Amino acid sequence: MTVIKRRTLLAASAVLPLPALAQGAWPARPIRLVVPFAPGGTTDIVARILAANLQERLGQPVVSENRPGAGATLASAQVAQAAPDGYTLVVSNSASHGISPTLFRNVRYDSMTDFTHIALAATTSTAIVVNPRYEAQSIADLIRIGRARPDGLDFAISGHGTTTHLLGMRIGLATGIRMNPILYRGAGPALIDVIAGTVGLFVDGLPSSIPHLRDGTLKAIAVADAQRNRHLPNVPTLGEQGLPNMTSYSWFGVSGPKGMAPAVVERLNTEIRAILQLPAVRQRYNELTADAPDMSPAQYAAFIEEEVRVWGEVVRATGATAD
């Protein structure tokens, strides 16, 4: 899915409790940046880039802490319940805040009302990747083999509720193939098994797969972009291979508990947007195939609200579940 134009969010200022307003010395101690996935995946990579640069700019340690589980909702629920003092943040993303609230039955937070959304930090494209020895080496192969198997095709996913999970289910819906998601706690563990051949097929974000695509330990058979991806110019899109309108991207940002002081939110937003413009970060993003958006807190909140609506429709159309 290409980035949709977002409407401007007009939100009334919340009345903050006194502890949230007492932020004159912020930051005065270490900050936790909670990552809802295991080390090695795109969310983790983006978090570490942000944490290292925020630490330098804020003058306090910024600790990236991985807490995977429950389609990224476990960590997000914990941060939603934390004190809104600016010292506990979460890498909000397309899974935790865009999809999982619809996909899971008992999510313990609302993506909009239980968080203070601070900044969008990255968007990435998605690829269909396989082990080079996998029997399907194109989308045509995948469709032919999948349709011949009543039990369907297994494919690795980095978590329930990810855009990659739902893209795999959308491909199954469009082609009549039963797609069986094999759950891993992050892209890192999934990549280990796909490279080993334990599971031959993986729908993954480009940042975590691109090193293995470049060294030949994985092969991309399609990208889920509207046009060919500039980093994989020889890999056809899903649309070129008979699956039109089959686009998907992932996004990653920073959010905190509801009720954070506006001054802290603005400071974090300003610093993150400045970090995204640093030459070293732009070079690293280029290596990762990530794009650096530029959004105010209100724009990021509106962006998430629209993602909840769009992915809710996809969940209902595909019948995807977290079970």
Secondary structure as UniProt FT lines:
FT   HELIX           18..21
FT   TURN            24..25
FT   STRAND          31..35
FT   TURN            39..40
FT   HELIX           42..58
FT   STRAND          62..66
FT   TURN            70..72
FT   HELIX           73..80
FT   STRAND          88..90
FT   HELIX           94..99
FT   HELIX           100..103
FT   TURN            111..114
FT   STRAND          115..130
FT   TURN            132..133
FT   HELIX           139..147
FT   TURN            150..151
FT   STRAND          153..157
FT   TURN            160..161
FT   HELIX           163..175
FT   STRAND          179..183
FT   HELIX           187..196
FT   STRAND          201..205
FT   HELIX           206..215
FT   STRAND          219..223
FT   TURN            230..231
FT   TURN            233..234
FT   HELIX           239..241
FT   TURN            244..245
FT   STRAND          249..257
FT   TURN            258..259
FT   HELIX           262..275
FT   TURN            276..277
FT   HELIX           279..288
FT   STRAND          290..291
FT   HELIX           297..318
//
